[in-house]
Amino acid sequence: MLDADKIEAKIPAFATELQKRHPPVDWRSVLNHTSEMLLEMGKDNPLKREDYSTIKTPALILLGDNDKMVTLEETIAVNELLPNSRLEILANTSHPLEQVDAEMLASYIRDFNI
């Protein structure tokens, strides 16, 4: 999912948008570093299970029902570990923030009482 060549070939408009978002750094470099970070986190996540209980800040945990990058099981596990969190599932939503229904997202955020 984080292959610059595939993004450029299959969704060139998104590649152009990434280029606009990340100057002066090349968007390909940002994508590469993001990919490396995610792979490393998959091998040895720096945030350990016991760390979650120390996070006291209220957190709204959102997951799109069509998300292909984060599983429902992972999201529920994090929600259960955080002492002050609320989990909501966003209907008809995939992972990219650009594709989230802004009004629906705003509604969840407004309703989240800290």
Backbone as a chain_set.jsonl record, in Angstrom:
{"seq": "MLDADKIEAKIPAFATELQKRHPPVDWRSVLNHTSEMLLEMGKDNPLKREDYSTIKTPALILLGDNDKMVTLEETIAVNELLPNSRLEILANTSHPLEQVDAEMLASYIRDFNI", "coords": {"N": [[0.809, -1.205, 0.0], [2.11, 1.123, 0.371], [3.698, 1.78, -1.813], [5.453, 3.722, -3.885], [5.748, 3.747, -6.711], [3.529, 2.226, -7.555], [1.455, 3.802, -6.546], [1.831, 6.13, -8.049], [1.332, 5.101, -10.608], [-1.275, 3.963, -10.449], [-2.946, 5.75, -9.041], [-2.506, 8.596, -9.867], [-3.351, 11.204, -9.243], [-3.407, 11.228, -6.475], [-0.706, 10.883, -5.949], [0.243, 13.316, -6.904], [-1.026, 14.989, -5.063], [0.247, 14.178, -2.685], [2.799, 15.065, -3.272], [2.363, 17.829, -3.214], [1.784, 18.175, -0.512], [4.105, 17.672, 0.954], [6.438, 19.332, 0.562], [9.617, 20.744, 1.531], [10.517, 18.2, 1.181], [10.847, 15.239, -0.71], [7.991, 13.462, -1.701], [8.145, 10.744, -2.126], [10.254, 9.98, -0.521], [9.192, 10.528, 2.006], [7.114, 8.655, 2.007], [8.599, 6.278, 1.84], [10.04, 6.376, 4.285], [7.881, 6.293, 6.047], [6.852, 3.755, 5.485], [9.048, 2.165, 6.314], [9.03, 2.821, 9.058], [6.546, 1.769, 9.876], [6.938, -0.955, 9.353], [9.03, -1.519, 11.151], [7.719, -0.933, 13.559], [5.885, -2.973, 13.494], [7.512, -5.138, 13.967], [8.7, -4.577, 16.461], [7.04, -2.864, 18.432], [7.365, 0.33, 19.794], [5.629, 1.3, 21.698], [4.453, -0.272, 24.329], [2.209, -2.821, 25.642], [1.797, -2.415, 28.411], [2.233, 0.279, 28.611], [-0.024, 1.661, 27.774], [-1.902, 1.876, 29.863], [-0.926, 3.941, 31.354], [-1.539, 6.213, 30.049], [-3.413, 8.885, 30.457], [-4.92, 10.803, 29.216], [-8.0, 11.612, 27.725], [-9.222, 9.701, 24.997], [-10.43, 9.457, 21.737], [-11.124, 6.798, 19.865], [-11.121, 5.917, 16.602], [-12.298, 3.965, 13.911], [-12.514, 3.015, 10.575], [-15.093, 1.181, 9.014], [-14.381, -0.125, 6.724], [-11.674, -0.283, 6.743], [-8.5, -1.286, 5.7], [-6.017, -1.361, 6.731], [-5.815, -1.381, 9.489], [-6.953, -3.589, 11.922], [-10.167, -4.531, 13.284], [-9.944, -6.023, 15.611], [-7.39, -5.279, 16.583], [-7.885, -2.597, 17.101], [-9.932, -2.673, 19.012], [-8.497, -3.905, 21.073], [-6.57, -1.936, 21.752], [-8.309, 0.094, 22.554], [-9.435, -1.091, 24.824], [-7.23, -1.176, 26.485], [-6.621, 1.455, 27.027], [-7.335, 3.745, 29.572], [-9.184, 5.876, 29.481], [-10.882, 5.955, 27.123], [-12.888, 5.973, 24.137], [-14.456, 4.012, 21.744], [-15.357, 4.233, 18.381], [-16.97, 3.228, 15.404], [-16.632, 4.087, 12.1], [-18.972, 4.371, 9.627], [-19.012, 3.066, 6.299], [-16.336, 3.735, 5.631], [-12.946, 3.958, 4.753], [-9.368, 3.608, 5.249], [-7.756, 5.954, 4.437], [-7.509, 9.333, 5.366], [-8.373, 11.349, 3.714], [-10.597, 10.352, 2.529], [-12.611, 10.25, 4.332], [-15.86, 10.953, 5.49], [-16.394, 14.167, 6.112], [-18.34, 15.578, 7.605], [-19.521, 13.539, 9.141], [-17.285, 12.706, 10.624], [-16.723, 15.095, 12.008], [-19.014, 15.214, 13.574], [-18.667, 13.01, 15.346], [-16.399, 13.889, 16.696], [-17.312, 16.282, 17.87], [-19.219, 15.21, 19.598], [-17.682, 13.882, 21.4], [-16.977, 13.995, 24.621], [-14.713, 15.479, 26.648]], "CA": [[0.0, 0.0, 0.0], [2.992, 2.286, 0.43], [4.622, 1.651, -2.929], [5.365, 4.975, -4.642], [5.547, 3.473, -8.137], [2.136, 1.801, -7.74], [0.607, 4.979, -6.316], [1.976, 7.004, -9.208], [0.714, 4.456, -11.771], [-2.702, 3.668, -10.285], [-3.687, 6.92, -8.566], [-1.6, 9.732, -10.049], [-3.841, 12.413, -8.56], [-2.972, 11.123, -5.088], [0.737, 11.144, -5.969], [0.37, 14.776, -7.035], [-1.425, 15.569, -3.773], [1.337, 13.91, -1.746], [3.894, 15.963, -3.641], [1.985, 19.167, -2.736], [1.733, 18.179, 0.951], [5.357, 17.385, 1.641], [7.665, 20.058, 0.22], [10.539, 20.527, 0.434], [10.933, 16.797, 1.142], [10.211, 14.46, -1.759], [6.941, 12.61, -1.156], [8.607, 9.355, -2.181], [11.079, 9.793, 0.674], [8.255, 10.466, 3.143], [6.435, 7.36, 1.899], [9.583, 5.251, 2.17], [10.287, 6.427, 5.727], [6.656, 5.831, 6.711], [6.834, 2.311, 5.317], [10.075, 1.608, 7.209], [8.573, 2.983, 10.433], [5.469, 0.811, 10.127], [7.532, -2.294, 9.412], [9.755, -1.623, 12.427], [6.725, -0.997, 14.633], [5.31, -4.312, 13.437], [8.482, -6.067, 14.552], [8.906, -4.252, 17.872], [6.344, -1.603, 18.683], [7.936, 1.021, 20.953], [4.571, 1.479, 22.684], [4.15, -1.609, 24.854], [0.868, -2.965, 26.232], [1.737, -1.812, 29.747], [2.296, 1.743, 28.488], [-1.345, 2.228, 27.533], [-2.598, 2.19, 31.114], [-0.372, 5.181, 31.912], [-2.044, 7.335, 29.247], [-4.629, 9.348, 31.134], [-5.64, 11.733, 28.35], [-9.128, 10.996, 27.033], [-8.923, 9.417, 23.596], [-11.495, 8.97, 20.868], [-10.536, 5.826, 18.954], [-12.004, 5.777, 15.445], [-11.906, 2.979, 12.906], [-13.44, 2.868, 9.465], [-15.561, -0.205, 8.861], [-13.734, -0.686, 5.539], [-10.231, -0.071, 6.882], [-7.701, -2.467, 5.343], [-4.686, -1.243, 7.343], [-5.913, -1.642, 10.924], [-8.067, -4.511, 12.142], [-11.096, -4.259, 14.379], [-9.389, -6.66, 16.809], [-6.314, -4.406, 17.08], [-8.483, -1.361, 17.594], [-10.615, -3.002, 20.273], [-7.463, -4.177, 22.073], [-6.032, -0.648, 22.21], [-9.377, 0.778, 23.283], [-9.58, -1.722, 26.145], [-6.043, -0.883, 27.289], [-6.613, 2.874, 27.412], [-8.308, 3.915, 30.649], [-10.171, 6.932, 29.21], [-11.102, 5.996, 25.682], [-14.17, 5.553, 23.577], [-14.292, 3.482, 20.392], [-16.459, 4.411, 17.443], [-16.724, 2.69, 14.068], [-17.144, 4.995, 11.083], [-19.634, 3.629, 8.552], [-18.617, 3.309, 4.901], [-15.092, 4.491, 5.715], [-11.69, 3.221, 4.653], [-8.299, 4.177, 6.068], [-7.24, 7.294, 4.124], [-8.242, 10.453, 5.952], [-8.964, 12.13, 2.631], [-11.845, 9.732, 2.096], [-13.565, 10.255, 5.44], [-16.963, 11.907, 5.42], [-15.997, 15.218, 7.056], [-19.457, 15.885, 8.511], [-19.645, 12.436, 10.088], [-16.131, 12.797, 11.513], [-16.937, 16.258, 12.884], [-20.053, 14.851, 14.534], [-18.061, 12.168, 16.381], [-15.486, 14.712, 17.487], [-18.131, 17.188, 18.699], [-19.909, 14.423, 20.629], [-16.707, 13.316, 22.342], [-16.846, 14.892, 25.776], [-13.476, 15.272, 27.416]], "C": [[0.851, 1.268, 0.0], [4.086, 2.195, -0.628], [4.449, 2.864, -3.837], [5.093, 4.741, -6.12], [4.099, 3.067, -8.42], [1.178, 2.967, -7.552], [0.639, 5.884, -7.536], [1.263, 6.423, -10.443], [-0.803, 4.338, -11.643], [-3.533, 4.87, -9.85], [-2.795, 8.171, -8.639], [-2.061, 11.014, -9.369], [-3.417, 12.407, -7.094], [-1.473, 11.378, -4.984], [0.994, 12.642, -6.066], [0.017, 15.466, -5.725], [-0.341, 15.358, -2.726], [2.519, 14.836, -2.017], [3.618, 17.385, -3.131], [2.075, 19.268, -1.212], [3.096, 18.155, 1.629], [6.585, 18.169, 1.195], [8.348, 20.589, 1.474], [11.001, 19.078, 0.318], [10.162, 16.077, 0.039], [9.199, 13.488, -1.153], [7.332, 11.138, -1.17], [9.454, 9.033, -0.95], [10.203, 9.676, 1.916], [7.561, 9.104, 3.162], [7.367, 6.224, 2.302], [9.848, 5.209, 3.68], [9.063, 5.95, 6.52], [6.564, 4.318, 6.64], [7.834, 1.632, 6.257], [9.63, 1.684, 8.669], [7.498, 1.946, 10.77], [5.992, -0.617, 10.208], [8.272, -2.516, 10.728], [8.782, -1.722, 13.6], [6.055, -2.361, 14.673], [6.212, -5.352, 14.066], [8.625, -5.844, 16.054], [8.317, -2.876, 18.153], [6.933, -0.923, 19.927], [6.906, 1.298, 22.05], [4.109, 0.092, 23.119], [2.768, -1.635, 25.509], [0.753, -2.28, 27.585], [1.781, -0.289, 29.721], [0.905, 2.369, 28.382], [-2.053, 2.652, 28.819], [-2.088, 3.473, 31.753], [-0.854, 6.419, 31.154], [-3.391, 7.752, 29.821], [-5.475, 10.297, 30.292], [-6.807, 11.017, 27.679], [-8.818, 10.84, 25.549], [-10.168, 8.896, 22.887], [-10.828, 8.081, 19.83], [-11.541, 5.595, 17.825], [-11.432, 4.755, 14.469], [-12.962, 2.956, 11.816], [-13.837, 1.417, 9.297], [-14.976, -0.888, 7.628], [-12.221, -0.514, 5.574], [-9.493, -1.37, 6.581], [-6.314, -2.426, 5.982], [-4.691, -1.594, 8.826], [-7.131, -2.529, 11.148], [-8.951, -4.049, 13.296], [-10.53, -4.83, 15.677], [-8.273, -5.804, 17.426], [-6.883, -3.159, 17.735], [-9.198, -1.593, 18.92], [-9.59, -3.224, 21.381], [-6.881, -2.876, 22.627], [-7.078, 0.096, 23.019], [-9.533, 0.216, 24.698], [-8.397, -1.427, 27.055], [-5.996, 0.57, 27.773], [-7.691, 3.124, 28.453], [-9.416, 4.93, 30.355], [-10.439, 7.052, 27.723], [-12.515, 5.566, 25.327], [-13.921, 5.13, 22.134], [-15.554, 3.729, 19.584], [-16.031, 3.854, 16.091], [-17.402, 3.614, 13.07], [-17.701, 4.187, 9.912], [-19.111, 4.046, 7.183], [-17.313, 4.092, 4.796], [-13.894, 3.565, 5.609], [-10.619, 3.984, 5.433], [-7.905, 5.61, 5.713], [-8.127, 8.424, 4.651], [-8.962, 11.273, 4.886], [-10.329, 11.594, 2.206], [-12.903, 9.685, 3.193], [-14.638, 11.304, 5.187], [-16.724, 12.952, 6.507], [-17.106, 15.552, 8.052], [-19.632, 14.797, 9.568], [-18.509, 12.489, 11.099], [-16.305, 13.942, 12.505], [-17.982, 15.952, 13.954], [-19.503, 13.996, 15.678], [-17.149, 12.995, 17.297], [-16.259, 15.651, 18.4], [-18.774, 16.439, 19.867], [-18.967, 13.839, 21.677], [-16.495, 14.325, 23.451], [-15.607, 14.54, 26.573], [-13.744, 15.515, 28.879]], "O": [[0.368, 2.351, -0.331], [5.25, 2.496, -0.364], [3.413, 3.014, -4.485], [4.293, 5.456, -6.723], [3.51, 3.51, -9.406], [0.21, 3.113, -8.298], [-0.402, 6.348, -8.002], [0.666, 7.163, -11.225], [-1.532, 4.58, -12.605], [-4.692, 4.998, -10.242], [-2.387, 8.724, -7.617], [-1.232, 11.827, -8.96], [-3.103, 13.456, -6.532], [-1.017, 12.018, -4.037], [1.87, 13.17, -5.381], [0.684, 16.419, -5.321], [-0.041, 16.272, -1.957], [3.159, 15.327, -1.087], [4.534, 18.066, -2.669], [2.407, 20.328, -0.68], [3.218, 18.583, 2.777], [7.702, 17.707, 1.433], [7.64, 20.867, 2.442], [11.802, 18.761, -0.561], [8.96, 16.287, -0.122], [9.515, 12.773, -0.202], [6.892, 10.371, -0.314], [9.371, 7.932, -0.405], [10.443, 8.827, 2.775], [7.438, 8.478, 4.215], [6.964, 5.312, 3.024], [9.875, 4.135, 4.28], [9.204, 5.281, 7.544], [6.233, 3.668, 7.631], [7.505, 0.645, 6.914], [9.822, 0.737, 9.432], [7.544, 1.32, 11.829], [5.536, -1.4, 11.041], [8.154, -3.576, 11.343], [8.997, -2.505, 14.526], [5.697, -2.854, 15.743], [5.736, -6.335, 14.633], [8.667, -6.799, 16.829], [9.014, -1.863, 18.113], [6.993, -1.534, 20.994], [7.274, 1.507, 23.206], [3.455, -0.623, 22.36], [2.229, -0.593, 25.882], [-0.257, -1.642, 27.881], [1.409, 0.361, 30.698], [0.689, 3.486, 28.851], [-2.729, 3.681, 28.847], [-2.762, 4.037, 32.615], [-0.599, 7.546, 31.579], [-4.385, 7.041, 29.677], [-6.629, 10.561, 30.629], [-6.629, 9.934, 27.123], [-8.231, 11.725, 24.926], [-10.86, 8.007, 23.383], [-10.05, 8.562, 19.007], [-12.66, 5.139, 18.057], [-10.223, 4.703, 14.242], [-14.158, 2.886, 12.097], [-13.002, 0.522, 9.426], [-15.069, -2.109, 7.501], [-11.563, -0.594, 4.536], [-9.815, -2.422, 7.133], [-5.52, -3.349, 5.798], [-3.681, -2.054, 9.359], [-8.212, -2.254, 10.627], [-8.529, -3.281, 14.161], [-10.625, -4.195, 16.728], [-8.221, -5.629, 18.643], [-6.419, -2.725, 18.789], [-9.076, -0.789, 19.844], [-9.794, -2.777, 22.51], [-6.718, -2.736, 23.839], [-6.763, 0.667, 24.063], [-9.738, 0.967, 25.652], [-8.546, -1.429, 28.277], [-5.399, 0.867, 28.808], [-8.846, 2.755, 28.243], [-10.494, 4.836, 30.942], [-10.25, 8.115, 27.131], [-13.217, 4.906, 26.093], [-13.239, 5.835, 21.39], [-16.668, 3.471, 20.041], [-14.877, 3.991, 15.686], [-18.597, 3.892, 13.178], [-16.979, 3.411, 9.285], [-18.81, 5.215, 6.941], [-17.193, 5.001, 3.975], [-13.825, 2.531, 6.273], [-10.934, 4.902, 6.189], [-7.733, 6.423, 6.621], [-9.333, 8.456, 4.407], [-10.035, 11.823, 5.134], [-11.119, 12.312, 1.593], [-13.983, 9.131, 2.987], [-14.348, 12.407, 4.724], [-16.839, 12.648, 7.695], [-16.826, 15.785, 9.228], [-19.862, 15.091, 10.742], [-18.738, 12.336, 12.298], [-16.062, 13.777, 13.7], [-17.849, 16.379, 15.101], [-19.831, 14.227, 16.841], [-17.139, 12.813, 18.514], [-15.911, 15.806, 19.57], [-18.865, 16.96, 20.978], [-19.411, 13.358, 22.719], [-15.903, 15.384, 23.24], [-15.48, 13.436, 27.103], [-12.835, 15.394, 29.701]]}, "num_chains": 1, "name": "protein.A"}
